[in-house]
Amino acid sequence: MSEPAQRLLGTLLGDYWFWRREHLPSAALVDLLREFGLTESAARAAIQRAAARDLVVTSKNGRKTAYGVPERTHRMIINHLRRLLDFGAEDRKWDGRWTFAMFSVPEAQREDRRTLRSRLRWLGFGPLYDGVWVSPWDRTGDALRVLRTLGVGTATVARAEVAEDAPEAGNPLRAWNLDELRKSYLDFLARYADLHARVTAGEAGPAEALAGRTRLMTEWRTFPDADPDLPGELLPVDWPRIRARRRFLDIYDALGPVAEQRFRQIVATHAPDLAELAAHRTSTDITRGAPAEPEAFPPDDDLDWAGPFGQQ
C-alpha cells in the first residue's frame, strides 16, 4: 500500500469530514479513494493502516464496519492546515538573524539522528553542514525541545547574524537549493494552469472538482517541507512562490462547494443520512468552530500521514 493513498485519505477526511463525530461506512471511504484510481484492495489497505495507527477509529454495526476521526486527529489536522495555508503569505519581516542548531549524535544512535533530522526539517531547518542545521526564523525553543526530547546532550542552539565578509560557501541560504525550489514552483504553476482556467470559467464539475482539489492539496503540502518560508529579503527578484500560493488558494477555495457535492454523492450511496453532514472548508475558515490549539509537533508516526499532515 502506497503512502499517497494515506495522504489522499487524510486530505479527504480533513477537507470534508472535519470535526464530525459520526462514523463513515468503510464502503463509502473505499469509493472515495477509488475516485483517484486506487483499487478496492489498495483503498481498504490504506484505511486499515490508518486505523492501526489510531488515526481513525473503528465501529461495527452487525457485519458492517465504519470509521470515524478521533479528536487527536482533528487537532492534528488544525495544526497542519494552519501551517499549509499560512505558508507563502510573506507577511513576516525578517530580522536578519538565523537560528543555528548544532549537534553531534554518535553513529551507534543513527535512528535518533534520523529522527532529529526529520523533526528539524519539519520545523523549517535545513542542513548547512554535517551536524549544523539552520533556520531563518526564530525556532530556538522548538529546536531545544526536540533536542531535549531525544536526549541529545551534545548540542548548541544559537540565534545570530552572519558576518558580512563571511565566505559565500558558508552562506546559510545554501542549505536550500534555490534553483530546484524555483523549478518546483514554476512546475506547479504550469501543472495547474488548465484547471485554474476551468475553475475561473466555472467549467469544473463535481467529480473533477473533488479529484483536482484533493490532488492540489496533497501536492501543495510538499512545499513547506522543501521551503521554510524563506524571507523575501533573501530571495531573487520575481520569486514564484507568491504566485503559486495565489493559484493554490484560488483553486482550493473556488472548488470547495463543487467538490463537496461529489463527496456527498459518494457517501449518499452508502449512508444518505450522513451525506448531508459533509462540508468543505476554506482557506479562511479552517477550524470551523473548533477550539484554538497551540502548534504541536506531530508524533513521528504521523509525519508522513495523509495530505496536509506532516512531511514525507
NORQUIPE-V662118 format. One record per pair of residues at least 4 apart in sequence whose ideal C-beta (glycine too) atoms are under 6 Angstrom apart, sorted by the first residue. I is the first residue (numbers start at 0). J is the second residue. If there is no record, write none. Layout:
i = (I:I)
j = (J:J)
//
This chain:
i = (0:0:0:0:2:4:4:4:5:5:5:6:6:6:7:8:8:8:9:9:9:9:9:10:10:10:10:10:10:11:12:12:13:13:13:14:15:15:15:18:18:18:19:21:22:22:22:22:23:23:23:24:24:24:25:26:27:27:28:29:29:30:31:32:32:33:33:34:37:37:49:49:50:50:52:54:54:55:56:56:57:58:59:68:68:74:75:75:76:77:77:78:78:79:79:80:80:80:81:82:83:83:84:86:86:87:87:89:89:93:93:95:96:96:97:97:97:98:98:98:98:98:99:99:100:100:100:100:101:101:102:102:102:103:103:104:104:104:111:115:118:119:119:121:122:122:123:123:124:124:125:125:126:126:127:127:127:127:133:133:134:134:135:138:139:139:142:143:146:146:161:165:172:180:184:184:184:185:186:187:188:188:191:191:194:195:195:197:197:198:198:198:203:203:205:205:205:206:207:208:208:208:208:209:209:212:212:215:216:217:219:220:220:222:224:229:229:234:239:247:248:248:250:252:252:254:255:255:259:262:263:263:263:266:266:266:267:267:280:297:297:297:301:302:302:303:303:304)
j = (4:41:44:45:303:37:41:45:45:304:305:217:305:306:35:45:49:305:13:304:305:306:308:14:213:216:217:305:306:31:16:68:17:76:307:280:262:277:279:73:287:289:276:273:58:65:66:67:27:28:66:65:269:270:64:269:266:269:46:39:42:265:265:37:42:37:42:210:41:42:54:55:55:57:300:72:304:66:67:69:66:65:64:72:73:292:297:308:80:286:292:294:295:307:308:84:285:307:85:223:220:307:282:223:228:240:244:231:241:230:232:160:158:160:133:135:171:134:137:138:139:158:133:157:124:132:142:156:131:155:130:151:154:130:153:108:111:112:149:149:145:124:132:310:138:141:134:227:132:134:174:175:132:174:131:133:171:174:171:174:138:227:230:142:156:158:156:156:151:154:165:169:233:226:239:240:243:239:190:243:243:246:195:246:211:246:250:202:203:203:250:253:207:208:257:260:261:261:211:212:254:257:258:258:261:254:258:250:306:306:247:306:307:226:310:233:234:238:243:251:252:282:254:281:282:258:279:281:279:277:267:274:277:270:273:274:271:274:285:301:302:309:309:309:310:309:311:308)
//
